[in-house]
């Protein structure tokens, strides 16, 4: 859904929700002690929670049992609260949530990702949680998770899961280029030396679906590693500053040198090249390892690279409370209970995601791969925090494609992308 559509729909949602819930326009504000859901309100009543199919069909019953057990445990703590849980499909979930909120039948607690928070919070659709945060222990969250849950200095969500993305190497290819799988690159310069050796031996250095793939897995990590970003702290577009142009130049260098496949302009999945043994490294996460294990392929997990800054992408899954909830006190308490250490341990162990709480990190003590990913959790950035972030990617992808095709220089591509983003941000 576009930023424009959200900006038109959310105020209507909130206006209707306020009428339906019988709340004044400042209901739920932290300075209104009489507002429903204000700190100190009695935890009682009925709430609705929406989640998604976080696992495959093979674990569907286990996930159902998790929710039943979690709700039962919450009921023991708060016997006067009735929790209704509903699983909705991933597809069109944003539209479904908005439509339900507009009809006054939306969830009190629901799931969001970092790039949705600015859209919903910016349109006053989410309840700020700072006033309820005394016993949340936010210092227990990883830095990336907490960043994804915060917008304009306010806490709007409670994280429950995260992932870490980084380069995963083929140890057989490493050995064939005369390097040691136990001594992986940590900087751009080190990786570049390996890339040249890989190219000389007939391998690609890595995948880079820059013209068609999600920027979170292609462009953004390189941008952050170069010390750049898409926006500054005030939301201004800085993609084409010196750091940004440097990143565009690096992508062009990889393409011209043959380190990445020629179909990087249009292909959104170069993983088969890695699976077939033709690529040194592939950008991946936990699900990538699942495929490699299933196909009995060798691998070694590498650290996020650094030019100026060591950084990577890692999405964060969070639960939020609707601004129009008629029972904010119970909704907030359930969100807190769902994301506490013990519940988060059970959820992440079942779903295979990384825990966002440091106190839950021991669930993978016997899993060396997950422990390796967890080492890099504090280096992850959960995406671009801007109300128009979801609309930025196609504009950037188009300019990357034009640059790789030779139609624009890196500077021209960076400038054109920045201008397109500025226009998008104004819509």
Order of alpha helices (4+ residues) and beta strands (2+ residues): alpha-beta-alpha-beta-alpha-beta-alpha-alpha-beta-beta-beta-beta-alpha-alpha-beta-alpha-alpha-alpha-beta-alpha-beta-beta-beta-alpha-alpha-alpha-beta-alpha-alpha
